[in-house]
Amino acid sequence: MAVERQVSLPDGRVVVVHDTGPSPAGVPALLWHHGSPQTGALLPPVVGAAAARGMRVLSAARPSYGGSTPAPGRDVASVGADLGFVLDACGVDSVFVMGASGGGPHALACAAMLPGRVTGAVSIAGIAPYSDAADWWGGMVAPGGLRAAVLGRDARVRYAESDSFDPAVFVEADWAALSGTWAPLGEDAQRAERDGADGLVDDDVAFVTPWGFGLDDVRSPVLVVQGSLDRVIPPAHAEQLVRGLPLGELWVRPRDGHVAVLDAVPVALDWLLALAG
């Protein structure tokens, strides 16, 4: 059972943290980075896979999500810096990080901004740094939010006022995952949407502006997991990430879309634990 707590940052902002509690001595903790939009609450499939391996799991809601203080204009790196204070407050010296979808860049930010504390990282269906190249956009079924974000935060806010979900972004395997193992993810996304669009707006703007660090600043090993059928974040993004990461490794799951690829979480945890010997 995860405990929710509030961590105060030096600038007065508050981060809402979900924590399953101490793990056995010598077993690294996992810092989970939620997607866009999510509340930051821990998802049962993630907790279950980690618990089976004796791992503590923490998740911090990004600004404007799940009760965390808004920070309009934040970049990706700033979230990584915030989490150094979160780890201090939770008594965690070193961690593995894992992020899904919009959480992928923020997992990489932790690895870049906290190089002495992050032992390894996993990005699942994660977006790559923005480029105006055709292959950055190619394969996205509904890129309207990101295209609006390129024009600035005000444009992204206006887009949110009339935005609606396009079910074509998910393939059959995704819908099966959302009606089964990953149903809690869909339910949590709906809760986040009811809280307002600010978190998603700020995520999108952060994704298409300079992240505040380079992929070559990520010195820990990184596993990039990608579904070949992903219509939200297409495979070219995974390839871009691996090209830029000094210690990047790519796993491609040919039958998975954007949600179904999360079934790789257990084996990705095994990959991380192998780093610790």
C-alpha positions in Angstrom: 0.0 0.0 0.0 1.6 3.3 -1.1 1.7 6.3 1.2 1.1 9.8 -0.1 3.2 12.6 1.2 4.0 16.2 0.4 7.6 17.3 -0.1 8.4 21.0 0.2 11.0 22.4 -2.3 13.4 25.3 -1.5 11.4 27.7 -3.6 8.2 27.0 -1.7 6.5 24.6 -4.2 5.2 21.3 -3.1 5.6 17.9 -4.8 3.1 15.1 -4.0 5.0 11.8 -3.7 3.6 8.3 -3.6 5.9 5.7 -1.9 5.5 2.0 -1.2 8.0 2.2 1.7 11.4 0.9 2.5 12.8 -2.1 0.5 15.1 -4.7 1.9 18.7 -3.6 2.4 20.7 -3.7 -0.8 17.7 -3.7 -3.1 17.6 -0.5 -5.2 14.5 1.6 -5.2 12.6 2.5 -8.4 11.5 6.1 -9.2 8.6 5.9 -11.6 7.9 8.8 -14.0 4.2 9.0 -15.0 2.8 9.7 -18.4 0.9 12.7 -19.8 -1.7 13.1 -18.4 -1.6 11.1 -15.1 -2.0 12.1 -11.5 1.3 10.6 -10.4 -0.4 7.9 -8.3 1.3 4.6 -8.5 -0.1 2.0 -10.9 -0.8 -1.5 -9.6 1.0 -3.3 -12.4 4.2 -1.3 -11.7 3.9 -1.8 -8.0 3.2 -5.5 -8.4 6.2 -6.1 -10.7 8.5 -4.2 -8.4 7.2 -5.9 -5.2 7.8 -9.3 -6.8 11.5 -8.2 -7.0 11.6 -6.7 -3.5 11.8 -3.2 -4.8 10.5 0.0 -3.2 8.7 2.3 -5.7 8.3 6.0 -5.6 6.4 8.3 -7.9 6.3 12.1 -7.9 3.5 14.1 -9.5 4.9 16.7 -11.9 3.9 20.3 -11.4 0.1 20.8 -11.9 -0.6 17.1 -11.7 -2.0 15.3 -8.6 -1.8 18.2 -6.3 1.8 19.3 -7.0 2.3 23.1 -7.3 2.1 24.5 -10.8 5.3 25.7 -12.5 4.4 27.3 -15.8 7.3 27.5 -18.2 9.1 24.5 -16.6 11.6 22.6 -18.7 12.3 18.9 -18.6 15.5 19.4 -16.6 13.8 21.3 -13.8 11.7 18.2 -12.9 14.9 16.2 -12.6 16.4 18.8 -10.3 13.3 18.8 -8.2 13.5 15.1 -7.7 16.9 15.4 -6.0 15.1 17.1 -3.1 12.4 14.5 -3.2 14.9 11.7 -2.9 16.6 13.5 0.0 13.2 13.9 1.8 12.5 10.2 1.3 15.9 9.1 2.5 16.9 7.5 -0.8 20.5 7.8 -1.9 20.5 6.0 -5.3 17.7 4.8 -7.6 16.7 3.3 -10.8 14.4 5.5 -12.9 11.7 4.4 -15.3 9.3 6.6 -17.3 6.5 5.8 -19.7 5.4 8.1 -22.6 5.7 11.7 -21.2 7.6 10.3 -18.3 10.4 9.1 -20.5 12.1 12.5 -21.0 11.7 13.1 -17.2 13.4 9.8 -16.3 16.3 10.9 -18.6 16.3 14.3 -16.9 16.9 12.6 -13.5 19.7 10.6 -14.9 21.3 13.7 -16.4 20.7 16.0 -13.5 21.5 13.5 -10.7 24.4 11.5 -12.2 25.6 10.2 -8.9 22.3 8.9 -7.8 20.7 7.3 -10.9 22.2 3.8 -11.5 20.2 3.1 -14.6 17.2 4.3 -16.6 14.4 3.0 -18.7 12.3 5.0 -21.2 9.2 3.2 -22.5 7.4 4.8 -25.5 9.2 8.0 -24.6 9.3 11.1 -26.7 12.7 12.3 -28.2 14.0 15.9 -28.1 12.1 18.1 -30.6 13.1 18.4 -34.2 11.3 19.9 -37.1 12.4 16.9 -39.2 9.6 14.9 -40.9 10.4 11.7 -39.0 9.8 13.4 -35.7 6.2 14.0 -36.6 5.8 11.0 -39.0 3.4 8.3 -37.6 1.7 10.5 -35.0 -2.0 10.1 -35.5 -3.0 13.1 -33.3 -0.1 15.6 -33.1 -2.3 18.6 -32.6 -1.3 19.3 -29.0 2.4 19.2 -29.7 2.1 21.3 -32.9 0.2 23.9 -30.9 2.9 23.8 -28.2 5.5 24.7 -30.8 3.8 28.0 -31.1 4.0 28.7 -27.3 2.1 28.1 -24.1 -0.8 30.4 -25.0 -1.4 28.5 -28.2 -1.3 25.2 -26.4 -3.8 26.5 -23.8 -6.2 27.6 -26.6 -5.8 24.2 -28.3 -6.8 22.5 -25.0 -10.1 24.3 -24.9 -11.4 22.4 -27.9 -9.2 19.3 -27.9 -10.8 15.9 -27.9 -9.5 12.4 -27.6 -9.0 10.5 -30.9 -9.4 6.7 -30.3 -7.4 6.0 -33.5 -4.2 6.7 -31.5 -4.5 3.3 -30.0 -4.2 0.0 -31.8 -6.1 -3.2 -30.9 -3.4 -4.4 -28.5 -3.6 -1.1 -26.7 -7.3 -1.3 -26.2 -6.9 -4.9 -24.9 -4.3 -3.7 -22.4 -6.6 -0.9 -21.2 -9.4 -3.3 -20.6 -7.1 -5.7 -18.7 -3.8 -5.2 -16.9 -3.5 -1.5 -17.6 -7.0 -0.5 -16.9 -5.8 1.5 -13.9 -3.7 3.7 -16.2 -6.8 4.7 -18.2 -8.7 5.4 -15.1 -5.9 7.5 -13.7 -5.6 9.5 -16.9 -9.3 10.3 -16.7 -8.8 11.6 -13.2 -5.9 13.8 -14.3 -8.0 15.2 -17.2 -10.8 16.1 -14.8 -8.2 18.2 -12.8 -7.6 20.4 -15.8 -5.2 20.7 -18.7 -2.3 22.6 -17.1 -0.1 19.6 -16.5 -0.4 18.3 -20.0 0.0 21.8 -21.5 3.2 22.3 -19.6 4.5 18.9 -20.5 3.9 19.4 -24.2 5.6 22.9 -24.2 8.5 21.4 -22.3 8.8 18.6 -24.9 9.1 20.9 -27.9 11.4 23.5 -26.4 15.0 22.9 -25.2 15.0 20.3 -22.5 17.8 21.9 -20.4 20.2 19.0 -20.9 21.5 16.9 -23.8 21.1 13.2 -24.3 24.9 13.0 -24.1 24.6 14.3 -20.5 23.0 11.0 -19.6 25.9 8.8 -18.5 24.1 5.9 -16.9 22.9 2.9 -19.0 19.5 3.5 -20.6 17.1 1.0 -21.9 14.7 2.4 -24.6 11.6 0.2 -25.1 9.4 0.9 -28.1 6.3 -0.7 -29.7 6.5 -0.8 -33.5 2.8 -0.1 -33.8 2.9 3.0 -31.6 0.7 5.8 -33.1 1.3 8.3 -30.3 5.1 8.3 -30.1 6.4 6.6 -33.3 9.5 4.3 -33.5 11.7 7.1 -35.0 11.7 8.7 -31.5 13.3 5.6 -29.9 15.9 5.4 -32.7 16.7 9.1 -32.1 17.1 8.5 -28.4 19.4 5.6 -28.8 21.6 7.5 -31.3 22.1 10.3 -28.8 22.5 8.3 -25.6 26.1 7.3 -24.8 24.9 4.0 -23.2 21.6 3.5 -24.9 20.1 0.1 -25.7 17.0 -0.4 -27.8 14.3 -3.1 -27.3 11.6 -3.1 -30.0 8.3 -4.9 -29.4 6.8 -5.5 -32.9 3.2 -6.2 -31.8 2.8 -3.4 -29.3 1.4 0.1 -29.5 1.6 2.9 -27.0 0.0 1.2 -24.0 0.6 -2.5 -24.7 4.3 -1.9 -24.7 4.0 -1.3 -20.9 3.9 -5.1 -20.5 7.6 -4.9 -20.8 7.9 -3.3 -17.3 8.7 -6.6 -15.5 11.6 -7.5 -17.9 12.8 -3.9 -17.9 13.0 -4.1 -14.1 15.1 -7.3 -14.5 17.4 -5.4 -16.9 17.8 -2.7 -14.2 18.5 -5.1 -11.4 21.2 -6.8 -13.6 23.0 -3.5 -13.6 23.3 -3.7 -9.8 24.8 -7.2 -10.0 
